[in-house]
């Protein structure tokens, strides 16, 4: 089965979708592809890998989103968030809800954290000078070291750079692109049948028949 690492922005989409479903609100157009991905994730159509780094960033981002929602509900505008941070914090129960949401994603993922060595830090140092985020690079390295087939992100800066995929030797793709690749793979699997307990491509069947026919002819002679 395909093994992937979902970027934090994609996992946050999952939280937003669950929130809107709980409130019986319509899923907005910009979350439609993430919704399809979430349904595939729930039905275990692929494995998601999470390192401790993934969990830490997801918790941090989710806490901030929850806090900013509270700012808005308290009447603060986005320009006033700096003032709001001095006056408002999440209650213990609110933090528990965030932690539980993060844990729910964590427990259904393959949990594996790989060491970051000096060579990795040198790569991170060089790419951070070009404007790439520290945590983005850490997660891509974790995906590579965990032998993931894809790193799935909504970050346009990451997914649109072929050279970055080559740099880390891993497919960095968007949600829509991954769904398309998954659909193609499903179609390819349907083209395989089983002969003598082994999966065989439809394209190779004629060759197999010719081979078996030739063996029968040789035996008769």
C-alpha positions as CSV (number, residue, x, y, z in Angstrom):
1,X,0.0,0.0,0.0
2,X,1.1,3.6,-0.7
3,X,2.9,5.3,2.2
4,X,2.7,9.0,2.5
5,X,3.4,11.9,4.9
6,X,0.6,14.5,5.1
7,X,1.9,18.1,5.6
8,X,0.5,20.0,8.6
9,X,-1.6,22.2,6.4
10,X,-3.4,19.2,5.0
11,X,-4.1,17.8,8.5
12,X,-5.4,21.2,9.5
13,X,-7.9,20.9,6.6
14,X,-9.1,17.7,8.2
15,X,-9.8,19.5,11.4
16,X,-11.7,22.2,9.6
17,X,-13.8,19.7,7.7
18,X,-14.7,17.8,10.9
19,X,-15.6,21.1,12.5
20,X,-17.9,22.1,9.7
21,X,-19.5,18.6,9.6
22,X,-20.2,18.9,13.4
23,X,-21.9,22.3,12.8
24,X,-23.7,20.8,9.8
25,X,-22.2,23.5,7.6
26,X,-21.4,23.1,3.9
27,X,-17.9,22.1,3.0
28,X,-16.4,25.1,1.0
29,X,-15.1,24.6,-2.5
30,X,-11.4,25.1,-1.4
31,X,-11.7,22.1,0.9
32,X,-13.3,19.7,-1.5
33,X,-10.1,17.9,-2.5
34,X,-9.0,17.7,1.1
35,X,-12.4,16.2,1.9
36,X,-11.9,13.5,-0.7
37,X,-8.4,12.8,0.8
38,X,-9.9,12.6,4.3
39,X,-12.4,10.0,3.2
40,X,-9.6,7.9,1.7
41,X,-7.6,8.3,4.8
42,X,-10.5,7.2,7.0
43,X,-11.0,4.1,4.8
44,X,-7.3,3.2,5.0
45,X,-6.6,3.5,1.3
46,X,-3.1,4.7,2.1
47,X,-0.8,4.8,5.1
48,X,0.1,8.1,6.7
49,X,3.4,8.5,8.5
50,X,3.8,10.9,11.4
51,X,7.0,11.7,13.2
52,X,7.2,13.4,16.6
53,X,8.0,16.6,14.6
54,X,4.7,16.3,12.7
55,X,2.8,15.9,16.0
56,X,4.5,18.8,17.6
57,X,3.8,21.2,14.7
58,X,0.2,20.0,14.3
59,X,-0.5,20.6,18.0
60,X,1.2,24.1,17.9
61,X,-0.8,25.1,14.7
62,X,-4.1,23.7,16.1
63,X,-3.6,25.5,19.4
64,X,-3.0,28.8,17.6
65,X,-6.1,28.3,15.3
66,X,-8.3,27.6,18.3
67,X,-6.9,30.6,20.2
68,X,-7.5,33.0,17.2
69,X,-11.0,31.7,16.9
70,X,-11.5,32.7,20.5
71,X,-10.1,36.2,19.8
72,X,-12.6,36.7,17.0
73,X,-15.5,35.4,19.2
74,X,-14.4,37.8,21.9
75,X,-14.7,40.7,19.5
76,X,-11.1,41.3,18.5
77,X,-10.2,42.1,14.9
78,X,-7.2,40.5,13.2
79,X,-5.2,43.7,13.7
80,X,-5.9,43.5,17.5
81,X,-4.6,39.9,17.9
82,X,-1.5,41.2,19.6
83,X,-3.5,42.8,22.3
84,X,-5.8,39.8,22.5
85,X,-2.8,37.5,23.3
86,X,-2.2,39.5,26.5
87,X,-5.8,39.1,27.7
88,X,-7.0,35.7,26.4
89,X,-5.8,32.2,26.6
90,X,-7.3,28.7,26.1
91,X,-9.0,27.1,29.0
92,X,-7.8,23.7,30.2
93,X,-10.8,21.9,28.6
94,X,-10.1,23.7,25.3
95,X,-6.5,22.5,25.3
96,X,-7.7,19.0,26.0
97,X,-10.0,19.1,23.0
98,X,-7.1,20.2,20.8
99,X,-4.8,17.5,22.2
100,X,-7.4,14.8,21.7
101,X,-7.9,15.9,18.0
102,X,-4.1,15.7,17.5
103,X,-4.0,12.3,19.2
104,X,-6.8,10.9,17.0
105,X,-4.7,11.7,13.9
106,X,-1.5,10.4,15.6
107,X,-2.9,7.1,16.7
108,X,-4.1,6.1,13.2
109,X,-0.8,6.9,11.6
110,X,2.5,5.0,11.4
111,X,4.5,6.6,14.1
112,X,8.2,6.8,13.4
113,X,10.8,9.5,14.1
114,X,14.1,9.4,12.4
115,X,17.3,11.1,13.6
116,X,18.4,14.3,11.9
117,X,22.2,14.1,11.3
118,X,24.8,16.8,10.4
119,X,24.4,16.3,6.7
120,X,20.6,16.9,7.1
121,X,21.2,20.1,9.1
122,X,23.6,21.4,6.4
123,X,20.9,20.9,3.8
124,X,18.3,22.6,6.1
125,X,20.8,25.5,6.6
126,X,21.4,26.0,2.9
127,X,17.7,25.8,1.9
128,X,16.6,28.0,4.8
129,X,18.8,30.8,3.3
130,X,16.6,30.5,0.2
131,X,13.5,31.2,2.2
132,X,12.2,27.7,3.0
133,X,10.7,27.1,6.4
134,X,12.7,25.1,8.9
135,X,9.8,22.8,9.8
136,X,8.8,22.2,6.2
137,X,12.4,20.9,5.6
138,X,12.4,18.8,8.7
139,X,9.1,17.1,7.7
140,X,10.3,16.4,4.2
141,X,13.5,14.8,5.6
142,X,11.4,12.7,7.9
143,X,9.2,11.6,5.0
144,X,12.3,10.7,3.0
145,X,13.9,8.7,5.9
146,X,10.6,6.9,6.5
147,X,10.6,5.8,2.8
148,X,7.3,7.5,2.0
149,X,6.1,7.4,-1.6
150,X,4.7,10.9,-1.4
151,X,4.9,14.1,0.7
152,X,1.4,15.7,0.3
153,X,1.1,19.4,0.8
154,X,-1.1,22.4,-0.1
155,X,2.0,24.7,0.1
156,X,2.3,26.0,-3.5
157,X,6.0,26.9,-2.8
158,X,6.8,23.3,-2.1
159,X,4.7,21.3,-4.5
160,X,5.5,23.4,-7.6
161,X,9.3,22.9,-7.4
162,X,10.5,19.8,-9.2
163,X,14.1,20.4,-8.1
164,X,13.0,20.2,-4.5
165,X,11.6,16.7,-5.1
166,X,14.9,15.7,-6.8
167,X,16.9,17.3,-3.9
168,X,15.2,15.0,-1.4
169,X,14.4,12.1,-3.8
170,X,10.8,12.1,-2.8
171,X,7.6,13.0,-4.7
172,X,6.3,16.3,-3.3
173,X,2.7,16.7,-4.6
174,X,-0.5,18.6,-4.0
175,X,-3.7,17.0,-2.8
176,X,-5.4,17.1,-6.2
177,X,-2.3,15.6,-7.9
178,X,-2.1,12.8,-5.3
179,X,-5.8,11.9,-5.8
180,X,-5.2,11.7,-9.5
181,X,-2.2,9.4,-9.1
182,X,-4.1,7.2,-6.7
183,X,-7.0,6.9,-9.2
184,X,-4.5,5.9,-12.0
185,X,-3.0,3.2,-9.7
186,X,-6.4,1.8,-8.9
187,X,-7.1,1.5,-12.7
188,X,-3.8,-0.2,-13.2
189,X,-4.5,-2.8,-10.5
190,X,-7.8,-3.6,-12.3
191,X,-5.7,-4.6,-15.3
192,X,-4.0,-7.4,-13.4
193,X,-5.4,-10.9,-13.1
194,X,-4.1,-13.9,-11.2
195,X,-2.6,-16.8,-13.1
196,X,-1.3,-19.7,-10.9
197,X,-1.6,-17.5,-7.9
198,X,0.6,-14.7,-9.3
199,X,-0.6,-11.2,-10.4
200,X,-0.2,-10.8,-14.2
201,X,-0.7,-7.8,-16.3
202,X,-3.3,-8.1,-19.1
203,X,-0.6,-6.9,-21.5
204,X,1.5,-9.9,-20.7
205,X,-1.2,-12.6,-21.0
206,X,-0.6,-13.3,-24.7
207,X,3.1,-13.8,-24.0
208,X,2.4,-16.2,-21.2
209,X,-0.1,-18.2,-23.4
210,X,2.5,-18.4,-26.2
211,X,5.1,-19.6,-23.7
212,X,2.9,-22.3,-22.3
213,X,1.8,-23.4,-25.8
214,X,5.4,-23.7,-26.8
215,X,6.3,-25.8,-23.8
216,X,3.4,-28.2,-24.6
217,X,4.6,-28.5,-28.2
218,X,8.1,-29.3,-27.0
219,X,6.8,-32.0,-24.7
220,X,4.8,-33.7,-27.4
221,X,7.9,-33.8,-29.7
